[in-house]
Amino acid sequence: MIKVSPLTQKKIRHFKEIKRGYWSFVALSIMLILSLFAELLINSKALVVKYDGSYYFPVVSDVRLGSEFGQESSSEADYRVLQ
């Protein structure tokens, strides 16, 4: 546990008493944490792809070419076409 000085504890208590500021801080902190996972929540790539018995994770790996998944395209694979 981090040892906090009494003066710092007093400042934290005073900050918590200011309800609007405290809840704004909480809301901004939650939004900041959610923004760290934005790539997983909102993107155009598939999260998991199973092709020929192998699993691929396009959202966390490099660009997978369409030729790797049997598509004619030499650019990024179109994950919506894969069945």
WOMOLIN-V825653 format. One record per residue. RES is the residue in three letters. PHI is phi in degrees with one decimal (none if undefined). NEAR is the number of other ideal C-beta (glycine too) atoms within 10 Angstrom. Layout:
res->RES phi->PHI near->NEAR
res->RES phi->PHI near->NEAR
This chain:
res->MET phi->none near->3
res->ILE phi->-78.3 near->3
res->LYS phi->-87.3 near->5
res->VAL phi->-111.3 near->10
res->SER phi->-67.3 near->8
res->PRO phi->-59.6 near->7
res->LEU phi->-65.4 near->8
res->THR phi->-66.4 near->10
res->GLN phi->-60.4 near->10
res->LYS phi->-63.9 near->10
res->LYS phi->-66.7 near->12
res->ILE phi->-66.7 near->12
res->ARG phi->-60.5 near->9
res->HIS phi->-63.0 near->9
res->PHE phi->-64.1 near->11
res->LYS phi->-66.8 near->12
res->GLU phi->-71.0 near->9
res->ILE phi->-85.0 near->11
res->LYS phi->-59.3 near->8
res->ARG phi->-62.8 near->7
res->GLY phi->-67.2 near->11
res->TYR phi->-64.6 near->13
res->TRP phi->-70.6 near->11
res->SER phi->-65.6 near->11
res->PHE phi->-61.8 near->13
res->VAL phi->-63.2 near->10
res->ALA phi->-63.3 near->10
res->LEU phi->-65.2 near->10
res->SER phi->-65.1 near->10
res->ILE phi->-64.4 near->10
res->MET phi->-64.7 near->9
res->LEU phi->-64.8 near->9
res->ILE phi->-65.0 near->9
res->LEU phi->-63.7 near->10
res->SER phi->-66.3 near->10
res->LEU phi->-68.1 near->8
res->PHE phi->-104.5 near->9
res->ALA phi->-61.4 near->9
res->GLU phi->-61.9 near->11
res->LEU phi->-79.1 near->11
res->LEU phi->-79.7 near->8
res->ILE phi->-132.2 near->7
res->ASN phi->-161.0 near->11
res->SER phi->-103.7 near->9
res->LYS phi->-97.4 near->17
res->ALA phi->-74.4 near->15
res->LEU phi->-76.9 near->11
res->VAL phi->-138.8 near->9
res->VAL phi->-128.0 near->18
res->LYS phi->-109.4 near->9
res->TYR phi->-136.4 near->15
res->ASP phi->53.1 near->7
res->GLY phi->80.0 near->5
res->SER phi->-109.9 near->8
res->TYR phi->-100.5 near->8
res->TYR phi->-126.1 near->17
res->PHE phi->-123.3 near->12
res->PRO phi->-62.9 near->18
res->VAL phi->-71.4 near->14
res->VAL phi->-114.1 near->10
res->SER phi->-115.3 near->9
res->ASP phi->-68.8 near->6
res->VAL phi->-66.4 near->10
res->ARG phi->-96.5 near->18
res->LEU phi->-77.0 near->13
res->GLY phi->-62.3 near->17
res->SER phi->-65.7 near->12
res->GLU phi->-69.4 near->14
res->PHE phi->-110.3 near->17
res->GLY phi->77.6 near->11
res->GLN phi->-95.1 near->15
res->GLU phi->-78.8 near->6
res->SER phi->-71.9 near->12
res->SER phi->-97.3 near->8
res->SER phi->-94.8 near->10
res->GLU phi->-60.0 near->14
res->ALA phi->-64.3 near->23
res->ASP phi->-92.9 near->11
res->TYR phi->-70.6 near->17
res->ARG phi->-71.0 near->8
res->VAL phi->-78.5 near->11
res->LEU phi->-62.2 near->14
res->GLN phi->-122.4 near->4
